[in-house]
């Protein structure tokens, strides 16, 4: 590639903070090699996997409890259910201490309990990784012949259905209490047209809940059956980040080029097939186009890109045909996961085509990233589900031996954990000359957490999401990626379904996925299409065309589409948080 | 107070007929194969020598102690509904009740008959027996009825040809002779208690009558037709009287066949002297078990004052025995009263290493669940009594106490207030109840005299609950010790023995039983943890309480789900015995009751036979089994069944005690009047004299047909359950009649009948076979020659040669009909099902896919296979089950073979999940010796693998080692050649942690080999060679054990090796040799895949276990015996993941 050295690339100082995840991904204890018997027993003491998952939930509840409680109290006071003085009284410290028949606030972890008969049984076969897979992603039955309908059907059967005897519990260390709607008019409420929006979003709607979510519940326990009649539900939300970034948002109009963050996922290196089913453009060609876009300033404004984040899916999932990859929809994504695992499985016994394929894909990826790096753009690589790293969240960074070329760019290339977190400094000039710097917190993942959560959140009909019309039919029952992502922000937790259905590391002291401060950019990769949303402090969506965004502290939510699927990347302007999608396919050039 | 005070004075006196004897029986126990004894003779004799129980406490005991934290709100939920005022108007309303329990006491006779128009019946002085009957009326009030005036009696036959002078004078003489003899026999015992107020000398023998309208049941032409009926004062005297009559006695007025008076001593054969007194009453008054009774208005008296009452029942009535109207369980009276059922469970705090002993270990919690029959909303009360504080439980009452004594007394208060009719639970009979009693006794001895009243659980005031050990031996169940407890007026219905008797399961733990029938799991809290929880905080005790409560609720759910109660009620109604008899006794009493009832109708009497010492049963030939033609049939095999074969044989050939002819008699009798059975016994035709047994059977089967019809027409599910219970009870009863005649040590064994039945059975089976094979031939125009491939007892399997199920049905239906026509009524051959395909392995060992309709198969039916046996490891069960599924359902024999081969390969290559190889056995009696806990050496003769392992584990770590009563899981590991099995057993956890190699060869040869050979023998040749040996067994893998003290690995020196090629490398050379270094990425990926798989498995298993146990926030403590939460796999993945992580981490970052 001819590179003109004279171009000036936009720059943003970068402070990584994803390392906090790394402690969980590669625990220290296991670094002791296989030693003597004494050593081994010492290691087993420290082996984090000797723990159970209960600590994860405890840590999560501890971290989110106060925030949920505060929200619930506020709301209850606003509604006049409780008065200021007695709100401490009605907030029970533990679930079993709840008093019967009076207004009370309980905080705990939501458990959506589905009928065990509708739950796939535990496979008794050992050494078969697919059993865990098939459970985690039930839509993946039937390898390639699983039709969309079948997948939707299996999803539907997995969804919560109180008529089939499913119940929602709230749990803490002391026990559980069953939750039920305040009255029988839940269905009627969702039909109500006006005035019900507030109520509806807070009432016990199973479509807003998933196992593992921490919530505060306002309601009364009825004495005879011991069931909590829920008046409203409150989540933790995300607290404000440090004050500095707040006033920095008061941006003056400046013509200076704004540094831009480029988000891409699903590069799909190593894909055998040359053409994409939908557009006819070769995936390899698209990648070249992206490379050119970034490195050749004569073509476009690529020079404003100050950093590239690759959010998972760098290598194509095994020897699947591109036609399969090209199929839209979340379930499809999961379909391919299984195949990867088949690769993993067969590899463990004997090197096979799949192993060769992986090696080939990695070489291609390595080459591609190193080319990016050689043009001076910093690249952050977040591993994804298909990438060669471990399975439990947080996932480890790719090993250096897998990307030997890229790793030579020590300063520019960082192999990150999944999820990812970092802070980008944005230079601002205020009042003319004075230079100030504010930081933008970027948080994101490869998208598995949201994909998993989506399976538990079915879309209710009356969402204001316009996409519902576009997307009627097949996957309409599943909430969109954006809804799920937005929901995680409200929960105050990145991956609430772990460890229940998302494979997660059994951390004990703290839960790394708790959102303890508000990110400025929050993204997930490997989505089926591009979506974005701007969200204010209260976690509510902002109309981007309006003027009200000025002066508020906002979060940019981005669903990064799979590049292999759509040929699209996302640009986020770091000052204004404006967001645009760039598409690479034949039509554009 | 009349009856109780009277009773107390009698307590020192040996005539007291305590209710215990009623239920106790000698060896009455479980057993449906007829080999159990119920020695009613012994039972009565017992009464006169056995002085039972602790003395009654003094009167000064306050009834209920008030406890601050038992509030009125509590009580109001506990107590029964109030008695409606209409009940008290005895002259206007009938009192109706469904009774459940019955017993008898000695008391003084009634002063006046409550029915003013009649006079008092029975003896008017001395001690008279009073029957107490406990039940519930329609409004759910508890009722006790005192039934007066029924006198015990026995029959004694005059030898053939002798007559007796039946004049009053002569009978009076006989009476006084008997009186004298009885008194002599009873000795001083009788006089001692003789201090009745009126100064009259009470009589022992109350009267004698002479009967000539009765006959003995034995024989067509019975030898006994003249009887003396002798009434005695108390039922306990009957055995004495019987001895007197059997030993020989001289009675006046007896004349021989020639009309000469006999002067010398004569032997009188006793008749119906072994009938328990209460049953005597029930039979004579036509009262059946658990049925409704009506006390007509004006005939009864209600005891209104508390001081008058002898029981805790809400209503107490006195009545003369002949006034009560028994209701037939039909129409309106088929209903079931709102019975109260209390299910409970206790937890005790055992010491480490010992099974809890009442002497030392406190009871810490008692959980209860009280429900009312017919109320669908679930239990009306759930509560837990805890020792020490406990956080509240949503939906249940938590009642905490500071001392154990307090807790026990509070529980007793609850017991009284709730006034349950039925106690249930899981193993309450042999654990919870005796433990509570023993514990109270232990505490009482130490200090707290208040606890003397704790054990008053029954309905009778001031009456202690008593227990006694009974030994029970049966060929089917082995020797077991049972504890029998008497709680007056309440029935103990333990679900554990019920499950053991009625369902064949691999495990009877409450957990696995509930998983099976309720698809519900409970968390298994190991008892070592219980102690820690109790010593912990209120929250810990809360957790324990929740667990304990679940243990109390589950047996009740099980009871509901299996309609246990309704089935037993129906069985009691059909057979006429009290419900408690059904629970604590065998099958015989039911048949005996039916025979006695029937005989009474037709004026026959049943002799009381002397027990033939050694059982005396000369064996007879049993059922026949046609030689199976072993094969795998891929064409339909039709099964023709004789419906209720043995009952219908008895009916068809009129086999009965009363129709039997001795060979001598037969020689003299007209041959057209009788038929000689297949093995040479003679029975008269039914038109000559209809037998009792055929009549009973006819009625039972007719009733069953009606019940089945009613079941079909039942409007509600509940009604359906009632009728289903009824028809099942009828079926079981009909089938037990044959067993009754064949039981060697039974009440009325009759080998000629039993052996005739089986010989007819054999005859019918052979005849069917020959007919089918002769008739369904190509010569007769059928497409194929039919062949009987197998036959057993009452069914034949016919291969008609047809290729489809649809073709087979018409042939089979026709064959069944034609055969039925050959046989006398009501023997009927029925066509029920077709097996297709059918795998016939051996006698009583087969599997097949069952079709009862042409369109779709029903399920796979297997007989005699290892799928449920528990002493095999799960691998065997799974392999057998899966192979059969593949062979029978999928009809994929190659697939089955491939599957078996892959399993064997996995086993040999150490890929098998260890949980599938675990064998569990429990530490039972005898193991104490091996564990060094005392016990006797002779109890432990043969070294058992699991006991030896437990002893070894105890040496390793006494804290975590299995304790008495625990189930010990183990696997077989490789050991020195020739090591005995018990040396090779090892704790699975230990094996996982130390990577010890499993002896896969042992599993192959000792576990898999035999069952596999059995299954595949009919299908492939040389199973041994092709399945158990061969290519797939060549590749084996034996892991290197982790170094541990004392093992050979201690001496091995560990060297750093290359992770790629295992070549040894220097310590500082990293993880790969120079040749493998270029392949680093590839090798890394390989190790990573292992880690990834292990991580996923970890995530899956542990989150699934959380779901199963319904907890996210607390650690799972389940140790997994019989639980679906995959304990060993969870343990294994923890070890796996550590190893995989170490491997990956060696590569650095």
Contacts between the chains, C-beta under 8 A, distances in Angstrom:
chain1	res1	chain2	res2	distance
A	26	B	1145	7.0
A	26	B	1149	7.3
A	27	B	1141	7.8
A	30	B	1138	6.9
A	30	B	1141	4.1
A	30	B	1142	5.8
A	30	B	1145	5.2
A	31	B	1145	5.3
A	32	B	1142	7.6
A	33	B	1142	6.5
A	33	B	1146	6.4
A	34	B	1054	7.8
A	34	B	1139	7.9
A	34	B	1142	5.7
A	36	B	1043	7.0
A	36	B	1054	7.8
A	37	B	1042	6.5
A	37	B	1043	5.0
A	37	B	1044	6.0
A	37	B	1045	7.7
A	40	B	1042	6.3
A	43	B	1138	6.8
A	43	B	1142	7.7
A	44	B	993	7.6
A	44	B	1138	6.6
A	47	B	1134	7.1
A	47	B	1137	7.9
A	47	B	1138	4.8
A	49	B	1098	6.0
A	49	B	1133	7.8
A	49	B	1134	5.1
A	49	B	1137	4.5
A	49	B	1138	6.3
A	49	B	1141	7.8
A	50	B	1134	5.7
A	50	B	1138	7.9
A	52	B	1102	6.2
A	52	B	1115	4.9
A	52	B	1116	6.1
A	53	B	1102	5.3
A	53	B	1103	6.3
A	53	B	1106	6.1
A	53	B	1112	7.4
A	54	B	1106	7.6
A	54	B	1111	7.3
A	54	B	1112	6.5
A	54	B	1113	5.5
A	54	B	1114	5.6
A	54	B	1115	5.1
A	54	B	1116	7.8
A	57	B	1112	4.6
A	57	B	1113	5.2
A	58	B	1113	5.9
A	61	B	1113	7.3
A	94	B	391	7.7
A	94	B	539	7.7
A	96	B	391	4.7
A	96	B	392	5.8
A	96	B	393	7.2
A	96	B	394	7.0
A	96	B	539	7.8
A	96	B	542	6.4
A	97	B	391	7.1
A	97	B	392	7.6
A	98	B	394	7.6
A	109	B	1112	5.6
A	109	B	1113	6.8
A	111	B	1110	8.0
A	111	B	1112	6.2
A	113	B	1107	7.8
A	113	B	1110	7.5
A	116	B	519	6.5
A	116	B	1108	7.9
A	117	B	519	6.8
A	119	B	1107	7.4
A	122	B	1100	7.9
A	122	B	1101	7.5
A	122	B	1104	5.6
A	122	B	1124	6.9
A	122	B	1126	6.0
A	124	B	874	7.9
A	124	B	878	6.6
A	124	B	913	7.1
A	124	B	916	7.0
A	125	B	913	7.6
A	126	B	911	6.7
A	126	B	912	6.7
A	126	B	913	3.4
A	126	B	916	7.8
A	126	B	1129	6.9
A	126	B	1132	7.9
A	127	B	906	7.5
A	127	B	911	5.1
A	127	B	913	7.8
A	129	B	1092	7.8
A	129	B	1093	4.3
A	129	B	1096	5.9
A	129	B	1097	7.1
A	131	B	1100	7.1
A	132	B	1096	4.2
A	132	B	1097	5.7
A	132	B	1099	6.9
A	132	B	1100	3.7
A	133	B	1096	7.0
A	135	B	1100	6.0
A	135	B	1104	7.7
A	136	B	1096	7.7
A	136	B	1100	7.1
A	171	B	1111	7.2
A	171	B	1112	5.4
A	171	B	1113	5.6
A	172	B	1113	5.8
A	173	B	539	7.4
A	173	B	1113	4.7
A	173	B	1114	6.6
A	174	B	391	6.6
A	174	B	539	5.8
A	174	B	542	7.0
A	175	B	393	7.8
A	175	B	394	7.5
A	175	B	542	7.2
A	175	B	546	7.0
A	176	B	1110	7.1
A	176	B	1111	7.9
A	177	B	394	5.9
A	211	B	1112	7.8
A	212	B	1112	7.6
A	221	B	394	7.0
A	224	B	395	7.8
A	225	B	395	6.3
A	226	B	394	3.3
A	226	B	395	3.4
A	341	B	1092	7.9
A	341	B	1093	7.7
A	341	B	1096	7.7
A	343	B	1089	7.9
A	344	B	1089	4.0
A	344	B	1092	5.7
A	344	B	1093	6.2
A	345	B	1089	7.3
A	345	B	1093	6.8
A	347	B	1085	6.7
A	347	B	1086	5.9
A	347	B	1089	4.8
A	348	B	1086	6.6
A	348	B	1089	4.8
A	348	B	1090	5.4
A	348	B	1093	6.8
A	351	B	1082	7.1
A	351	B	1086	7.6
A	355	B	1082	6.9
A	355	B	1085	6.6
A	355	B	1086	7.7
A	358	B	1085	6.2
A	359	B	1081	6.6
A	359	B	1082	6.2
A	359	B	1085	7.5
A	362	B	1081	6.8
A	388	B	1084	8.0
A	388	B	1085	5.5
A	388	B	1088	5.9
A	389	B	1088	7.0
A	389	B	1092	8.0
A	390	B	1088	6.8
A	390	B	1091	5.4
A	390	B	1092	5.6
A	390	B	1095	5.7
A	390	B	1144	7.5
A	391	B	1091	7.8
A	391	B	1092	4.4
A	391	B	1093	8.0
A	391	B	1095	4.2
A	391	B	1096	5.0
A	391	B	1099	7.4
A	392	B	1095	4.4
A	392	B	1096	7.9
A	392	B	1098	7.5
A	392	B	1099	6.1
A	397	B	1149	7.2
A	399	B	1081	7.9
A	399	B	1084	5.7
A	399	B	1088	7.9
A	399	B	1147	6.3
A	399	B	1149	6.8
A	400	B	1148	7.8
A	400	B	1149	6.5
A	401	B	1080	4.6
A	401	B	1081	5.0
A	401	B	1084	5.7
A	401	B	1147	6.9
A	402	B	1081	5.3
A	402	B	1084	7.0
A	402	B	1085	7.7
A	404	B	1081	8.0
A	499	B	1099	5.9
A	499	B	1102	7.2
A	499	B	1103	5.4
A	500	B	1103	5.1
A	500	B	1106	7.4
A	500	B	1107	7.6
A	500	B	1112	7.7
A	501	B	1103	7.0
A	502	B	1099	7.9
A	503	B	1095	6.1
A	503	B	1096	5.6
A	503	B	1098	7.9
A	503	B	1099	3.6
A	503	B	1100	7.6
A	504	B	1099	6.4
A	506	B	1098	7.9
A	506	B	1102	7.5
